[in-house]
Structure formats: C-alpha cells, structure tokens
Amino acid sequence: MLYYLFEYLEKLHLPGAGMFRYISFRSVLALIFALIISTVIGKRIIEKLQVMQIGETVRNLGLEGQMTKAGTPTMGGIIIIIAILIPILLLARLTNVYIILMLITTVWLGVIGFIDDYIKVIRKNKEGLSGKLKIVGQIGLGLIVGLTIYLSPTAVMRENIEIREKGVITDVIYNQEIKSTQTTIPFVKNNNFDYRSLASFMHSHRTAATWIIFVIITIFIVTAVSNSANLTDGLDGLAAGSSAIIGVALGILAYVSSHIKYATYLNIMYVPGCEELAIFASAFIGATVGFLWYNAYPAQVFMGDTGSLTLGGIIAVFAIVIHKELLLPILCGVFFAESISVIVQVSYFKYTKKKYGTGKRIFKMTPLHHHFQKAGNAGIEALIQKPLIAVPESKIVVRFWLIGIILAALAIATLKMR
C-alpha cells in the first residue's frame, strides 16, 4: 500500500518518493518492520495466550528439562504470520503474481496450523487435526501454486543459453520470455533441468503431461517441506533459526534470478518479476529472527503447527516460483535429516518386528534432535549409541544452525560449482 502511495507521490515530484522504486530499500524496510512488529506484538500475544491458558502439553520422553516446558504458551506462529503479512501489504507490489502466491501460502497453511493447534490446545484433543485433512490442505495449496504458474501470463522465465567456442563458454544470452517447467539443478555444467524430459513418452500429449508432472511435483515438495519443518520444531529456537538461515539464501537466489546481469554472470535462468520476492524474504527473515527473541532457549513461547507448517510451506513455494526447488535437499538439509530420521526409524522398527518379532531402533529417539538429547547409556537399544553423553538442548540448536549456514552457503555456491 505504501508502495502505491509513494508511486503516486513520485508523480507529484515529492523529494525522496522515488526511493520506493528500489528493491533494496523496500527489502531493508520490510526486514526492519517485520523485526519490530514481531518483537513488539510478540510480548502482547504471549501475555494474551497466558491469560487464555493456551499452554503446551508435554509428553514425558525422559529428556532433560523437558517437563519444564509444560504450560509454555503455544500457537506463537501467529506472531510470525502477522510480522510477515503487514510489511508485505505495505511495501510489496500486490499485483505481482509471486507475491500473491506467497500471501496465499502464508494464510493458507497458517489457517491449517491454527486449526490443528486449536484442536490440540483448546479442545484438549492431543491428536489435533487428522493427518489426512492436513495432507488434503497441503495438496490444495500445491494445486493452487502449480496451476497458477501454469496459467498466469506473468509467471514466465528466460532460458540461459551458453555460447561456446572450442568447448569454452564465452557468453550467455537469453531467449524470449516463455512459460517453462525448467528448474535449476546443482553440480552439472548445463544446470537447467526440464520436467518435460520426464514426459518424452507422451509424444503429442507431452506438453499437457509435463505440466501435470510439474503440478504433482509441486504438491510433493510443498507437503514434504512443510511436514519436515513441523518435525524440526522440537527444540527452542531450532525451527525459527533454521528458517531464518534458509530465508537469507532464498532472498539472495530470488534477487540474482531477477537481475539479468547477475543471472548472466552466474549462468542461471532469468525470472522477471521475482525481484519482489526479495522483499518477502526480508520480511520472512525479520519475522523469524524477531520471534527468536521469545523462542530462543529457554523459550517463552512455541510456534506450534501454526508457525512450523507455515514456515515450511513458505520455503517450499518460494523455491518453486524462482525455479530453484531442486536445491531444497541441500538448502533444507536440516529439515530433511529430521524427516528422514523418522522415516528410517519407523521403517526399520516395523521391518525388524515383522522379521524377528521384536522391533529394533537405529536412533535412540527421533526426530534426530532428540537422539542427541538421550545419553548412550540410557538403556535404549539402538544401533547408534553415540553421543554417549546427552548434549544440552541449546548446544544442539546452535550446532544445527551452523550446519544450516554451511548448507545454505553450499546451495548458493552450487550455482558456480559445475
């Protein structure tokens, strides 16, 4: 809204009004606004949650300091959502298709997470929203994102074409704006992958089949990343801090993808219009860092599914719309490690129980962060017993953050590592 106001004021030759045309200026403002909003309203929302007695119910897993978390206000994801939405509504171009998709994603998954938390906390049903309904909601969002990218005339890209002389790249040029299912793939010379290659057997129906495949992959990515973020939200500050780190990397990727000079230098596809996402990324970073003011160890509030599902969905959709979703296994390595640890643990337990009559474990406990909270001599039979001494919660969180920083840097570096 402020963007359009200052656009009008610039036409009236108001000094300084033209600053709002610059992405960098609006991005800095978005970060500051989100940071201030999350810290200022955070305290009031926490107090309100305490008055309403909306506290976390903790199941005793025998982890150090775990039961002290009982009664801590949850549903704090509301703080993050508000701190993202207000700066975006004020500073972004609301006609931009990518901003519209990100706003839909934030509200859509925020509502699903809120309903889940409401059932758990207010109605005292520890099962929360059924897994099937969550999946249906995530599939619905995936359909909206995939079909919008397919149908919107402004969701286009320009393919980077290498000019070579004697096998050496001498220049990079770009074709006309096209609708495309191409995406960036790491570690290869020609770092564009087209989902169209997966539908080569469809012949005359290849184009339609390609977009169907793209929508299905979009649904899978949205579901996988949002659920992985949800599993990661088990220690104070872990999900929020990890998301902030990922947000920095995504903001950089969005900016370089929208700037033809940087895109040419990095030899990546040019995505017109996605520069507005740098503003969204800034608001995202400010909101998560501001939330950490209250969520860092020892946490005064938990984000609940209201926050974790929203953060994961935002990251997934953001990567998809800038055609960088195949970098997510690296960029979201912490999230996926948490998710894979659960899948492997459950699968191995079921397999050994069926084969030997007694289920066996690989990790002492999952998700992965809980494995490090358990001592190796705690009487739990598991293939992996190290570390033998339980690691303090705050140290686990910081170490996971450091791993996240390394993975984020690696994800960006893959643009030149071929």
C-alpha positions in Angstrom: 0.0 0.0 0.0 2.8 2.4 0.8 4.4 1.4 -2.4 1.4 2.6 -4.4 1.2 5.8 -2.3 4.8 6.7 -2.9 4.4 5.8 -6.6 1.7 8.4 -6.7 3.7 10.9 -4.7 6.7 10.4 -7.1 4.5 11.6 -9.9 3.9 14.7 -7.9 7.7 15.2 -7.7 7.8 14.7 -3.9 11.5 14.6 -3.0 12.6 11.1 -1.9 9.4 9.3 -3.0 11.4 7.5 -5.7 13.2 5.5 -3.1 10.3 3.1 -3.0 11.1 2.0 -6.6 14.3 0.3 -5.3 14.0 -3.3 -4.2 17.0 -2.9 -1.8 15.3 0.0 0.0 12.0 -1.8 0.4 13.7 -5.0 1.4 15.6 -3.3 4.3 12.3 -1.6 5.4 10.5 -4.9 5.3 13.1 -6.6 7.4 13.1 -3.7 10.0 9.3 -3.6 10.1 8.9 -7.3 10.5 11.6 -7.4 13.2 9.9 -4.5 15.1 6.4 -6.0 14.7 7.4 -9.5 15.8 9.2 -8.2 19.0 6.6 -5.6 19.9 3.4 -7.6 19.3 5.1 -10.8 20.4 5.0 -9.8 24.1 1.4 -8.9 23.9 0.4 -12.0 22.2 2.3 -14.2 24.7 0.6 -12.4 27.5 -2.8 -13.0 25.9 -2.0 -16.7 25.4 -1.0 -16.9 29.0 -4.3 -15.3 30.1 -6.2 -17.7 27.9 -4.1 -20.6 29.4 -3.1 -21.8 25.9 -0.1 -23.8 27.1 1.9 -26.7 25.6 1.0 -30.2 26.7 4.3 -32.1 27.1 4.6 -35.9 26.9 7.3 -37.2 29.2 10.0 -38.7 27.0 12.7 -38.7 29.7 14.6 -35.8 28.2 16.5 -33.3 30.3 14.5 -30.2 31.1 11.6 -31.4 29.0 8.9 -31.2 31.7 9.8 -27.6 32.5 8.3 -26.7 29.1 4.8 -27.8 30.1 2.4 -24.8 30.1 4.6 -22.7 27.9 2.3 -20.7 25.6 2.0 -22.2 22.1 0.4 -21.1 18.8 3.1 -18.3 18.7 3.2 -18.8 14.9 0.6 -16.1 14.8 3.4 -13.6 15.7 5.4 -14.8 12.6 2.4 -14.6 10.3 1.4 -11.1 11.3 5.0 -9.9 11.1 5.3 -11.2 7.6 1.9 -10.0 6.3 1.9 -6.4 7.5 5.3 -5.4 5.8 4.4 -7.2 2.6 1.0 -5.5 2.4 2.7 -2.2 3.0 5.8 -2.4 0.8 5.3 -5.0 -1.9 3.7 -4.7 -5.3 0.5 -6.6 -4.6 -0.3 -7.2 -8.3 2.8 -9.3 -8.6 1.8 -13.0 -9.1 4.6 -14.3 -7.0 3.7 -12.0 -4.0 0.1 -13.1 -4.4 1.2 -16.8 -4.2 3.3 -16.2 -1.2 0.5 -14.3 0.6 -1.9 -17.2 -0.2 0.7 -19.7 1.1 1.2 -17.8 4.4 -2.5 -17.5 5.1 -3.5 -21.0 3.8 -1.0 -23.0 5.9 -1.4 -20.6 8.8 -5.1 -21.5 9.0 -4.4 -25.2 8.7 -1.8 -25.0 11.5 -4.1 -22.8 13.6 -6.9 -25.3 13.4 -4.6 -28.1 14.4 -3.3 -26.2 17.4 -6.8 -25.1 18.4 -8.0 -28.7 18.4 -4.9 -29.8 20.5 -4.8 -26.9 22.9 -8.4 -25.5 23.3 -10.3 -28.7 22.7 -7.7 -30.8 24.6 -7.6 -33.4 21.8 -3.9 -34.3 21.6 -4.4 -35.9 18.1 -5.2 -32.5 16.6 -6.3 -32.1 13.0 -6.2 -35.5 11.3 -3.2 -36.3 9.1 -5.5 -36.9 6.1 -7.0 -33.4 6.4 -3.6 -31.8 6.7 -2.4 -33.6 3.6 -5.6 -32.5 1.8 -4.9 -28.9 2.7 -1.3 -29.2 1.5 -2.3 -30.8 -1.7 -4.8 -28.0 -2.2 -2.1 -25.4 -1.8 0.2 -27.4 -4.2 -2.6 -27.4 -6.8 -3.1 -23.6 -6.5 0.7 -22.9 -6.8 1.2 -25.3 -9.7 -1.8 -24.3 -11.7 -1.1 -20.6 -11.1 2.4 -20.9 -12.5 0.9 -22.8 -15.5 -2.0 -20.4 -16.2 -0.6 -17.0 -15.2 0.7 -15.0 -18.2 3.2 -13.2 -16.0 4.8 -16.3 -14.5 7.4 -16.7 -17.1 11.2 -17.1 -17.4 14.0 -16.6 -19.9 16.3 -19.5 -20.5 20.1 -19.0 -20.3 21.7 -20.2 -23.5 25.5 -20.8 -23.5 27.6 -19.6 -26.3 30.7 -21.8 -26.6 33.9 -21.6 -28.6 36.1 -24.6 -28.6 34.2 -26.0 -25.7 34.7 -22.9 -23.6 31.7 -20.7 -22.5 32.3 -17.2 -24.0 28.9 -15.6 -23.4 25.4 -16.3 -22.0 22.4 -15.0 -23.8 18.7 -15.2 -23.1 15.7 -16.2 -25.2 12.3 -14.5 -25.1 10.0 -14.8 -22.1 8.4 -18.3 -22.1 6.2 -20.5 -20.0 8.5 -23.2 -18.9 8.9 -26.1 -16.4 12.7 -25.7 -16.3 14.4 -25.6 -13.0 18.0 -25.2 -11.7 19.8 -28.4 -10.9 23.1 -28.4 -9.0 26.6 -29.7 -9.8 26.2 -30.1 -13.6 27.5 -28.0 -16.5 24.2 -27.3 -18.1 22.4 -26.6 -14.8 18.9 -26.4 -16.2 16.6 -29.4 -15.9 13.3 -29.5 -17.7 10.4 -31.7 -16.4 9.5 -32.1 -20.0 12.1 -34.8 -20.3 10.1 -36.9 -17.9 7.1 -36.9 -20.3 9.0 -37.8 -23.5 6.9 -41.0 -23.9 3.7 -39.0 -24.2 4.5 -37.7 -27.7 1.6 -35.5 -28.9 0.4 -35.0 -25.3 3.8 -34.2 -24.0 3.1 -30.5 -23.1 0.0 -31.3 -21.1 1.7 -34.3 -19.4 4.7 -32.1 -18.5 2.5 -29.6 -16.6 0.7 -32.4 -14.8 4.0 -33.8 -13.7 5.1 -30.3 -12.6 1.9 -29.9 -10.5 2.4 -33.3 -8.9 6.0 -32.5 -8.0 4.9 -29.1 -6.6 2.3 -30.9 -4.4 5.0 -33.3 -3.2 7.5 -30.5 -2.4 5.0 -28.4 -0.5 3.9 -31.4 1.5 7.4 -32.7 2.2 9.0 -29.4 3.2 6.1 -28.2 5.4 5.9 -31.5 7.3 9.7 -31.6 7.6 9.7 -28.1 9.2 6.9 -29.3 11.5 9.1 -32.2 12.7 12.1 -29.9 13.2 10.1 -27.7 15.6 11.0 -29.7 18.7 13.7 -27.6 20.4 13.7 -24.0 21.5 14.7 -21.8 18.5 15.6 -24.7 16.2 12.9 -24.3 13.5 12.8 -20.5 13.7 16.6 -20.1 13.4 16.9 -22.7 10.7 14.2 -21.0 8.7 15.8 -17.6 9.0 19.0 -19.0 7.6 17.1 -20.6 4.7 15.3 -17.3 4.2 18.6 -15.4 3.7 19.7 -17.9 1.0 16.3 -17.8 -0.8 16.3 -14.0 -0.8 19.8 -14.0 -2.4 18.6 -16.6 -5.0 15.5 -14.5 -5.8 17.5 -11.3 -6.2 20.1 -12.7 -8.5 17.5 -14.6 -10.6 15.6 -11.3 -11.2 18.7 -9.3 -12.2 19.8 -10.1 -15.7 23.4 -9.1 -15.1 23.8 -11.3 -12.1 21.9 -14.1 -13.8 24.2 -13.8 -16.8 27.3 -13.9 -14.6 26.0 -17.0 -12.7 24.7 -18.6 -15.9 21.2 -19.2 -14.5 17.7 -18.6 -15.8 16.3 -15.1 -15.6 12.9 -14.9 -13.9 11.3 -11.5 -14.5 9.2 -10.2 -11.6 10.6 -12.3 -8.9 12.6 -9.4 -7.5 9.6 -8.6 -5.3 10.3 -11.9 -3.5 13.5 -10.3 -2.1 11.1 -8.1 -0.1 9.1 -11.1 1.1 12.3 -12.9 2.1 13.4 -9.9 4.1 10.0 -9.8 5.9 10.3 -13.6 6.5 13.8 -13.2 8.0 12.8 -10.3 10.2 9.7 -12.1 11.5 11.6 -15.3 12.3 14.5 -13.5 14.0 12.1 -11.3 15.9 10.2 -14.5 17.0 13.6 -15.9 18.3 13.6 -13.1 20.8 11.0 -15.0 22.7 11.5 -18.5 21.3 15.3 -18.9 22.0 16.3 -21.1 24.9 14.6 -21.1 27.3 11.5 -20.4 25.2 8.8 -18.1 26.4 6.5 -19.2 23.5 6.3 -22.1 21.0 5.3 -21.5 17.4 3.1 -24.7 17.2 1.8 -26.0 13.9 0.6 -22.5 13.2 4.2 -21.5 12.7 6.0 -24.6 11.6 3.7 -25.6 8.8 3.6 -22.0 7.5 7.4 -21.7 7.6 7.9 -24.9 5.7 5.2 -24.1 3.1 6.7 -20.6 2.5 10.1 -22.1 1.9 8.8 -24.7 -0.5 6.6 -22.3 -2.6 9.3 -19.7 -2.6 11.9 -22.1 -4.1 9.3 -23.4 -6.6 8.4 -20.0 -8.0 12.0 -19.0 -8.5 12.8 -22.3 -10.2 15.2 -23.5 -7.5 13.2 -26.3 -5.9 15.9 -28.9 -6.7 18.3 -27.1 -4.4 16.0 -27.7 -1.4 17.6 -31.1 -0.4 20.8 -29.1 0.2 19.3 -25.9 1.5 16.8 -27.6 3.8 19.2 -30.4 4.8 18.5 -29.9 8.5 14.7 -30.3 7.9 15.1 -33.3 5.7 17.6 -35.0 8.0 14.9 -34.7 10.8 12.2 -36.1 8.5 14.4 -38.9 7.1 15.4 -40.0 10.6 11.7 -40.5 11.5 11.0 -42.4 8.2 14.1 -44.7 8.6 13.4 -45.3 12.3 9.8 -46.3 11.8 10.5 -48.4 8.7 13.4 -50.3 10.4 11.3 -50.9 13.5 8.4 -52.3 11.5 10.8 -54.5 9.4 12.6 -55.9 12.4 9.4 -56.5 14.3 7.9 -58.4 11.4 11.1 -60.4 10.8 12.3 -61.1 14.4 9.2 -60.5 16.4 10.8 -57.6 18.2 11.2 -54.1 16.8 14.7 -52.6 16.8 15.8 -49.0 16.5 18.5 -47.2 14.6 18.5 -44.0 16.6 17.9 -43.7 20.3 14.9 -41.4 19.5 13.5 -39.4 16.6 13.3 -36.8 15.2 17.0 -36.6 15.0 17.5 -33.7 17.5 16.0 -35.9 20.3 18.7 -38.6 19.5 21.3 -36.2 20.8 19.4 -35.4 23.9 19.5 -39.0 25.0 22.6 -40.5 26.7 24.0 -43.6 25.1 23.8 -45.4 28.4 20.1 -44.6 28.9 19.0 -48.2 28.5 17.6 -47.7 24.9 18.7 -50.4 22.5 19.7 -48.7 19.2 22.3 -49.3 16.5 23.7 -45.8 17.0 24.5 -45.0 20.6 26.8 -42.0 20.2 26.9 -39.5 21.7 27.2 -41.4 24.9 26.6 -38.2 26.9 23.4 -36.2 26.4 24.1 -33.0 24.6 22.4 -29.8 26.1 19.5 -28.5 24.2 21.0 -25.1 23.5 24.2 -26.6 22.1 22.2 -28.9 19.8 20.3 -26.0 18.4 23.4 -23.8 17.7 25.1 -26.8 16.1 22.2 -27.4 13.8 22.1 -23.7 13.0 25.8 -23.9 12.0 25.1 -26.9 9.8 22.2 -24.9 8.2 24.6 -22.0 7.5 27.1 -24.3 5.8 24.3 -25.9 3.7 22.8 -22.5 2.7 26.3 -21.4 1.5 26.7 -24.6 -0.4 23.3 -24.3 -2.0 24.3 -20.8 -3.3 27.8 -22.0 -4.3 26.3 -24.8 -6.5 25.3 -22.1 -9.0 29.0 -21.9 -9.9 30.1 -25.4 -8.9 29.6 -27.4 -12.1 
